[in-house]
Amino acid sequence: MDYKLTRHPNHTVEVTAELDAEAVERERKSIVNSFRRKARVPGFRPGKAPESAIRARFSSDIKAELSEHLASLLLRHVFDSEEGLEPITRPRLGDLEFGDDGGFHLSAEMEVRPRYELPAVEEAELPEVTLDVSEAEIDQELAKVAEENATWEPADDAQAADGMLVQADLHGEMEDSEEEPYLEQNARFVLGDDSVPEQINEALQGAAVGEQRTAERRFPDDDENAARAGKTVRYEIDVKSLKRKLVPPVDDELARTVGLDSLEQLRERIAEALARNKRAQRRETWRRAVLDHLQTGLDDGELPPSLVQAAVREDLNRFAYSMAMQGLAPDSDEVDWQQMAARFEPGARRRVLDELVLDQLAEAWEIGEREAEVDAYIAMEAGRLGLPAAEHKANLAKEGKLDSLRHSAVISATIDEMIRRAGGEVD
């Protein structure tokens, strides 16, 4: 068997390979004998037809099966001969030809997993990350708990101001547009919140219940929705009610509201949660620092296209899901999906490069399957869902998610080992 391997950019390889006539005929005889054992030929008992009759009667079928078999045989030989050559896409077969001399020739192209020359992990510098939890941080979280347990009291005799809950009917109409006017009754929003367009926020300052205010908003010329780019929408806003937020004091009663006995116990729980978050943030900071060190000189512009495309698709699917959760149709003309894909691509490329490097480390360090960790995670999830752990695991297997969980466990263990080798602590 002779072959030639040509490497192209983006980790694509082209293979041309040949098999001589003697080897081809040997494989053909094997396939003919296989047909002979199973075929029924008139005038002959099963399995007793002469080889010449089998070749004549099943000529096209034999040729097709032989061609597929020889292609597999040649490619397997190439993969076995080239150390570290790991295809990540199915070979795209080109020429599959039988020569006049009886030999066989093929060409194929495929993407292969990159193999990088990485610097020593031990040379990475880990930035200082404090795990100390300050009283100020605890107080800040306590203020958030109080905000989350705030109530609203009617304030219909007041004037609208930032922080007040407004209930209003909104009527919006866009200039030079054939779209139906926008109408939302009993819309509720907090004045001054980032989600409220600044033009509406400004227009409602000082408004009273029963009053109508107007606001105009001009969309930028390069707005991602071409239908509204450069156009102005005019809103009419009828104020129906106002409410003022009442934030409870930070005391024992607040602690009892969230199921604890005292403010001191609430402070302790918050301190524990902040400490866990800081440890997780430190791990992520160190993960990024070591990967940046390992990727010195690597170009995320040269990655297998299939992996990048798959990562971008994941981002687009998540974006479409978030749209659906907000009641927006993913097939809306307002979304330029090509533009969204271009926006997601840089982050997708970084994730792909990270995973390729971590996979390579996992293999080099022989980090095997972490079935115990996977089972523990599945048991936790099963408890949350109210299912037996075995049933939940079987469901994950049926949905094709179990292998992904196992891979994630290996990657997590690899990150821990990477941090240890760089001199960091792992919880």
N, C-alpha and C positions, 0 to 999 in steps of 0.2 A: 504494500500500500504506500503510495506516494501522496504527499499533500504539501500545500503552501498556505501559510497563515499570514494575512496582511492586516495590520492594525490601522484603524482609522480614528479620527477625532471622536470625542464623546464615548470612548470605550466601546466602539463597534469593531468587530473583526469580520473579515471576509475569508472564507475557506474555499480552496479548490483542491479536489482530491481525485485520485484515479485508482482503479483496481484492474489488474491485468486479466487477460482473457481466461487464464487457467483458474484463477480464483473465482471469477464470475461464473464459470461453468460448474465449479464445485458447489457454489451456493444455489445455482439453478437446479442442479440435480436434487439437492435436498428439498427444494420447494416442489419439484415435480413429484418426488416420492410422497410428499405430504398430500398432494392432490390425488395421487394414485390410490392411497389408502382410503380416502373418503369418497372419491368420485364414482358415479355410476355411469358406465359406458355400455350402450346397447350391444349385446352379443358376448359380453364378458361378465363373469361373476365379480362382485365387489372386491376391489383390491387386486384383481388379476389382469386388468387391461395392460397391454404393453406400453412401455414408456413413450413410444412414437405416437400411439393413439392419444395418450394424455396430452402430449405437447401440441398435437394438432387440434384437439377439441377445445382445450382451455388456453390457447396461445395468449390471448390478450390478458386474461386473468393472471396467468403465470407471470407475464411481463410486468404488470402493474405491481404485483406483490413482490416480485424480485427487485424492482426499482426502489420500492419503499424500504425493503430489507437491506439492500446495499447502501442506501443513503444512511440508514441508521448505523450500519456496521462501520462505515467510513468515519462518520462524525464521532462515534464512540471511540474509535482508534485515535482520532485527533485529541479528544478530551483526555484520554488516558496518557497520551504522549506529552502533552503540554502541562507542566506542573502549574497549578494555580489558576488554570483556565476554567472559570465557572460561569456558564451561560445564565443570564437572568431573563432572557426572552427565548421563545421557541425559534429555532433556526428558520429563517425565511429562505426556502429552497429556490434556487434559480435553475440552472441547467441540470437536467438528469438525462444523460445520453449514453446509449450503447454505441460504441464505435464500430467501424467496419472490421476492425481486428478482433472484435468480441469483447473488448474491455469496456469499462464503465467509467464515466466522468460525472462529477457533480460540482456545483458551486452553491455556497450558502452564506448567509450573512446573519449575524446575531449580535446582541449586546452582551457584554460580559461584565462581571463584577470587578470594579477597580481594585488594584492592590497598591497601596501607598507605602513609600519609604517615610516612616514617621520618626520624629525626634524622640529622645528618651522622655518618658513621662516624668521621671524623677527630676528633670530639669525645669519643670513648670513651676512658676511662682504663684502661690496662692495669696490673694489679697486678704488683708485683715478684715474680719467680720465680727463685730461684737454680738454677743448673745445676751448682754445685760438688758434687763427690762426695767425701765425707769418708772418712777411714780407718775411722771407727766404722761407717759404712754398709757398707763393704766387709767389715769383720769380722762384721757382722750377717748378711750374705749367706753368708759362709764358714761360719758356724754352721749356717745352713739346709742348705747342701750336706752338711755332716757329718751332720746329722739325717737327710737323705734317704738317706744311705749307712750308716745305723745297722743293726746286726744284733740279733737277739734270742737270749738264752741262757736255757735252762731255769732256773727259780727255784722249783721245787716245794717246797723246804724253807723258803721265805720266807713272809711274810705280805703279803697284797695291800695295795698303796699306790698313790697317784697316779703315773702314768707307767708302770705295769706292764701288760703285755698279759695279759688274762684270757680264758680259754676256759671257757665255762660253758653249761649247759643252762638255758633260761629257760622258765618256765611261768607264764602270766598269765591271770587270770580276772577279769572285770569284774562288779561287783555289779548285780543287777537287769537282767541282759542275757541275751537268747536267743542271742547270738553264741557260736560255738564258742570254747573256751579257746585262748589264744595259746600255741603251743609252738614253740620254736626250739632245736634241738640244736646243740651245738658253736659257739655264737655267740662271736665274737671281737671284743673291743673294748678300748680303752685307758682304764684307769680315770682319771677326772679330765678326760677329753676333753669338749668342749662338747656332743658328740652323745649323751653318756650322761646320762639323766635323773638329776638330783641325788639323788633318793631311792635309786636303785640304787647310785650312787657312794658315798653315805654308808653304806648297808647292807653293802657289801663291804669297807670299810676294816678291815684286820687279819684278813681271812678267810684260811683255809688251804685247800690242796687237799684235796678230799673233804668239805669242810664245806658245809652248806646255810644260806643266809641268806634272809630275807624282806624285802620292801619294799612299801610302799603309795604309790600315786600318785593324787592327786585332780585330775581335769581341771577347769578353770575353768568357771563357769556359762555364760560366753559363748563357749565353745570353738566353733571354726568347724564342727566335726563335732557336729551336734545329738544324734546317737545316744549320745555319750559325755559330753556337757556335764554338769558337776556330779556325775559318777559317779566311783567309786574303783575302781582296778584293783589287785589284789594279785599280786605276783610271788613265785615261789619260784625261787631261784637256786642251782644246784648247781655249785660250783667244780670244774673238772676239771683245769686246769693254769694255771700262772703263768710268765710270762717277763719277764726284765729287759732293758731296752734298753742296748746297748753302742754308744756314739757314738764313732767313730774320732777320733783327734787331727787337728787341722788342720796338715797337713804335706805334704811332697812326695808321700808315698804316697797321700794323699787326692787330690791333683791327678792322679796317674797313674790312679787309679780312674775318673776322669771323662774320661780320654783326653788329658791334657795332660802336659807334661814336668816341671813344677815348680810349687811353690806360688806363686812369683812370677808365672808365666804365668797361673795361675788367678786371682790377684788382678787382673792386667791385664784379663783377659776379663770379670771381674765389674765392674770399673770402667767398661769400655766399655758393658756392658749397662745399668748404672745410669745412665750419661750419656744413652743412647738413651731410657730410660724417663723421665728428667727432661725431656728435650726434648719427648717426647710429652705428658707431663703439663702442661708449660707451654703447649703449643699448645691443649690442651683447656681449661685455665684461661682463656686469652685468648679462645678461641672463646666460652666461656660469658659472659665479661665483656662482650664486644662485643655479643653477642645480647641480653643483659639491657639494655644501653644502648639498642639499637635498638627493643626491645619496650616501652620506657617508655610507659605509657598504653594499651598494647594489652591486650585482655581475652581470655585463652584460653578463657573461657566462651562466647565468641561465635565459633565456628568451624563450617565446613561439617560437618554431622553425619556424612556418609558418610566423610570423612577420619578423623574421630575413631573411628568404629566400626571402620574398617579397621585402625587402629593398635591398638585394644584387642584385635581378633581376633588380630593378630600376637603380642601378649603372651600371650594365652590359648593359642595354638598352641605357643609356646615352653614354657609351663608344662606343657601336656599332654605334650609331648615329654620334658621332664625327668622327669615322673612315670613315663612308660613306661620310661625308662632305669633307673629305680629299681625296676622290676618292679611298678609300681602301675597299675591300670587307670584310664584317663582317665574312663571312664563310671561310676566308683565313686560310690555314694551319699554317700560321705564328703566329697565336694567340692561346695560350693555355688558353682556357676559364676557366678551373678548377683552374689554377694558378691565373687568374685574379679575380675569385670569392673569392679565399682565401685572395687576397690582399685587396679586398673591404670589407671583412667581419668585421674587427674591427670597421671601421667607421660606417657601417650599424648597428652594435650592439649598438653603442653609440646613434645613431639617434633614434632607437627603444626605448631605455630606456628613452631618453629625452621625447619622445612623450607619453609614458605610464605615466610618472610622471606628465606631463602637463595635460593630459586627466583627471587624478585623481584629480588634483587641480581644473580644470574647473568644474568638477562635485561637488566637495566639496564646492566650492565658488558659485555654481549655476550661472555660466556664461552662459547665454543663447545665442541663435542665434543672429548674428549681421547682420541682413538683410540690414540695412541701409548702413553699410560699404561695404557689398558685392555689393549692387546696385551701389554705388558710383564707386567702382573699375570697374564693368562691363560697366558703362557709359563711363568711361575714355578709356577703351579698345575699346569700340564700336566706339568712336570718332576717335581713331587712325586708326581703320580699315575701317572707312567710313560707318558704319552700324547703323541702329536704335538700341537703347539700348535693347528694348524688343526683337528684332530679335536675337541679340547677346546672350541674356540670354536664349532664347529658344534653340539656337544652342548648347550652353554649356550643357543644360539639356539633349538634345538628345545624346550628346557625353559622358554623364556620368561624366562631370567635375564640375557640379554645386555644388554637395554635398561636393566635395573636397575643393572648394573655401569657402564654408560655414564653414567647419571644420577649415580651415586655419585662417579664421577670428576669430573664437572662441579661437584658440591657441594663436593668436597674442594678443587678449584682456587678455588672461590668463597671458602671459608674462608681459604685462604692469602692471597688478595687482600684480604679484609676485615681480616685481621691487619696486613698491610703498610700499608693505608691508615690504620689506627689507630696506626701507628708502631712495630709489632713486627717482629721478625726471623722469617723462615721458613726452615727448613732445606731 
